[in-house]
Amino acid sequence: QRSRECYDYQTGLKIRSESEMGTAVYEDYQPVVIEREGERPSFFARLFGAKTPVESFELKFPHLITQQAGGQTIEMNVTDIEINAGIEEEKFLIN
């Protein structure tokens, strides 16, 4: 099965997927801010008021995906994004 992915050359964001089954167009990219805790300060540092630093970054996600398959067109509007929901904590541990 042959497929082709198309990306915006300035942003690097995927804008289109084409295959024998149909075409998907990705639009309305909006940033999702993700926060994660940095390295936890030592006990003594916390004792004197040091806080665990929080790092944040943006992940751009398409909020409108239009899928064309055969003669049918489906528009999917993303209204809510949950990251790592329902995944056990053990999956994120690095040995």
N, C-alpha and C positions, 0 to 999 in steps of 0.2 A: 504494500500500500504506500502510495506516494503522498507526502505532505510538504507544506512550505510554511515557514513562520516569517512574519514581516515585523520589523522593529523600526521605530523612529530613530534616525541617525543622530539627532541632537540629544535626545533624552535617554535613549536605550530602552524605552518602554515598548512592550509588545503591542502592536496595533491591529494585527490580523493573523489568523491561522486559516490555512486552506488545505483541504484534503479531498479525496474522492467522495467522502461522506457529506461534505458541506463546508461552509465558511463561518468563522466566528470573528466578529469585530469587537475590539476592546476600546472603550471610550470613557470619558469623564473620570480620569485618574484623580484621586484625592489622597492627600497624605493621611496616614494613620500614625499617631505618635506612640511609640513603644518605649516603655521605661523598664529598666532592670536595675537591681541593686548591684553596686560595685563590691569590692572586697571589704569585708567587715573589719572595723578597727579592733585592735587588741582590747582585752578586758580593761586594762588600765587607761587606755585612751578613752574608752566609753565611760569609765568612771569619772573622768574629767570633762565629759560633755561632748566627745567626738561622736558624730552621727555617721551612719552608713551612707556613703555617697550614692546618688541615683544618677545613672546614665540614661540619656534618652536619645532616640533617633527616629527619623521618619521613614516609613515604608509606604510607597505609593501603590495603590490598589485600584483597579478599574471598578467603578460603581455602576457601569452600564455595559452589559455584554449582549450583543445581538448575534444569535445563532441561526444560520440558514441551513436547512437540510431538506433536500428535495424541494417541494413547493411550499414548505412551511417555514415561517419566520417566528422565532421566539425571542422576546426581549426580557432579559433578566436584570432587575434593578437590585443592587446590593444595598441593604439597609442596615445591616449589623455585621460586624466582624469580630469573631472570637478567636484569639490566637492561643494555640496549645490547649484548648478546652478538651477535657476528657482524656488527657494523656497523663500517664503515671509519671511522677517526679523522677523515677529511676531511669527513664528514657533520656533524661538530660544530664545525667552524671557522666563525667569523663574520668576514666580510671588512670 
